[in-house]
């Protein structure tokens, strides 16, 4: 079980690195897609969405990066990671993200949590579900988006 916890910590360090590489204009579409199971579920205040890890998902990954860049996202860093082992095949990870933005000469920091559920099989971790808060509301509160500009393909 200790091995799964260490692999989960490494998994999210790589996930964070990929996200920041994407913000720098070098999105790792295949690496990002490889972090997800063939099907996965997102739950947020907007609703519950089931998605497939397919060509369409790969298409929206760079679009999501472009959205975040367009609102001035500079970086996304893990501030805290809490790993809970559910059993020998499943992990819950609560990530406290610290996102930094620069827009119209303002430096903005937004912290938020995402809870991820991962499956561990044959030594590989894959996200099969994640739970997020109200990203749209946070971005609106900080003046990063208006009501008509919504987050697309959020990865964090």
N, C-alpha and C positions, 0 to 999 in steps of 0.2 A: 504493500500500500504506500510505503514511503516513496517508491519509484514512481508511482502514478502522480503523487503530489509534486515531485521534482519535475516530472515531464510537463505537468500542467503549468508550473511556473515558467518553464522554458517556452512552452507553447505561447503563452501570453506575451512574453518578451519579444518573440518573433512576430506575433500579431501586431504589437505596438510598432515595431520597426517597419513592418510592411505598410501600415497606415501612414506613417510619417514619410516613407519613401514615395508613397502615392501623392502626398501633399507636395512633395518636391518635384513632381512631374514624372515620376518613374513608377507607375502602378504595377504591382506584381499580381496580375489577374489570376494566373494559375495558382500561385501561392495562396492567395486569398480564397479562391474557390476550394482549394485542397483543405482549408481549415474547417470546412462545413461538410456535414453529412449529405448524402444524396438527396434527402428531403429534410427540411427544418422548419421550425415554427418561431415566429416573432409575436410577442404580446406587448402591447403598449396601450396608452389611453385611447388611441385611434381604433384599436381592435386587435383581433388575432388574425395573423396572416400565415398561411402555409405556403412554402415555396419549394421549388425544385432547384437543385444545383445542376443547372443545365446551361446551354448556350445563351439563353436570355439572361440568366444570372451573371454570367461572365460579361455580357454586354453592359449591364448596369453598374458594374464595379467601377470602371473609369468614369462613368457619368456621375456617380456618387462622389468620387474624388473631385471632379470638376465643380460640383455644387459646393463642397466644403471649401475649396480654394476660392470660389467666387464670393463667399461671405467673409473671407479674410482669415480662415483657419490657418494658423501657423504651425501648431503641433498638438499632438494628443499623447499624453503621458500617463502611465499607470502610477497613481499616487499610493494606492494600497490594493493588495490582492489577498482575498481570503478564500482558501480552498477547503471544501468539505468533501470528503470521500463518502459516497453513498454506498457503494459496494465495490467489488473488484472490477466492475465494468463501467461505472458511472461516477461522474464528478460534478459538483456544483461549484462554480467560481464566481464570487462577487468581486467585480472590479470597480474601484473608485477611480474614475478618470479625471484628469486635469487637462482641460482643453484651453488652448490659447489662441486668441484672435487679434487681428489688427485691422481696424476699419476706420477710415476717415481720421487718421492720426490718433486713434484711441487704442490702447492696449486693454484687452478684455480677457478675463479668466473665468471660466465656467467649470465647476466641478459637478459631477453626476455619477450615479451608479448604474451598472448593468449587471444583471445576474445571468450567467451562461450555464447551460447544462451540456455536458460533453460525454460522449461514449468513448470508452477505451477498449480497443479490440486489436489484437495482433500488434501491440506496441504503438498504436497510432491513436491520437485523440482527434475527435471531430465534434464540432458544435452541432447539436441537433435541436436546440431551442435557446432562446434568450428573451429576457424580460427587461424592458426599458421604461423609463419615466416619460414625461411629456417634453420631448426634445423641442418641438415646435414652440411651445410656451416659453421655454428657457431662452431660445434664440430670439423670440419676439421681445421678451423682457429686457434683453440686453441690446436691442435695436439692431440685431444682425440680419433679421428678416422681417418682412411685413406679413400680414395675414395671407397674402396671395402668393408668397414664395415659400414653398414647403421643402423640408428635407427629402432627399431622394436617395434610395439605396443606402441608408445609414448602416455603417459597419461597426461602430463602436459599441 
